[in-house]
Amino acid sequence: MEITRQNIANLTQGFKTNFMAGFAGVTPTYQQICTEVQSTTSEEVYAWLNSFPRMREWIGARVINSLSQSQYKIANRTWEDTVSLPTEKVEDDQYGLYAKPMEGLGQAAAEHPDELVWAQLANGFTGECFDGQTFFDNDHPVGEKAKNNVVSVSNMQAGAGPAWFLVDLRRPLRPIIFQQRRAARFISKTKVDDDNVFFDKELIWGADARYATGYGFWQVAFGSKAELNSDNFNAARTAMQQFTNDHGAKLGIKPTHLVIGPSNSKAARQLLTAEYGTNGASNVDKGLVEVIESPWLE
């Protein structure tokens, strides 16, 4: 193929079709665990995260919950993946070999939010959330400082095994925030007078995007590295149902899903789908929550 503007434009359009095919072939899973927020600037401040919504009886004056106390910020990050092709490959009509790599480029771009969101959950034992504590922590402060009744609340179990998580996904704000500034796009640098073509005989295509992840309410998630068994599962489930707001009112948390990686797959099936427990008795935990398994967690 001769290196002309029109020929390269046609080649780019073909590669874009390959890219979009790869992108469309992915079924994302990250939406299961996160709330998506559209961003309009370099970073977003989630000032309202300190106030878990809860109705109360109106006696006397209204109790005003400030929505501007927390300074939890999520800064957008820019991502890219870029490939190049020597112009000689185009001149020698060998560009057809690169259709699949372009499709792979689209697949990688579509899968990237999954990588980030599930990693954000897995890193909750070290990543900080809005109250200054790690997302999964033994010392989340709950109570009213003015009344000197702040106590430490835990949403984690210690251990040395593969992590598993109980989550309540009925809430508008889920455990993870996916903040999107700009979705992935396919771009090219292939004009015959571009420096990379003129000086280096190289055609360049790539994908880029802007987004970031962060943490929502810690109260809707419980992280454990203890063994996944009935005792630990029920201890975590009970703890979540006892969570209150700063005024002592129950939050009504009810875990809906157990999130696991491949290492806990067998234990999760035994715990939640088997008719009988390991001791032969009826499995009282069967069907209590649904299971979400993600390979990105490990």
ABEGO torsion letter per residue (X at the ends): XBBBAAAAAAAAAAAAAAAAAAAAABBBAAAAABBBBBBABABBBBAAAABBBBBBBBBEBBBBBBAAABABBBBBBBBBBBBBBBAAAAAAGAAAAAAAAAAAAAAAAAAAAAAAAAAAAAAAAABBBAAGBBABBAABBBEBAAAGABBBBBABBBEABBBBBBBBAABABBABBBBBABBBBBBBBABAABAAAAAAGBBBBBBBBBBBBBBBBAAABBBBABBBBAAAAAAAAAAAAABBBAAGBBAGBBBABBBBBAAAAAAAAAAAABABBAAGBBBAABGABBBBBBAAAX
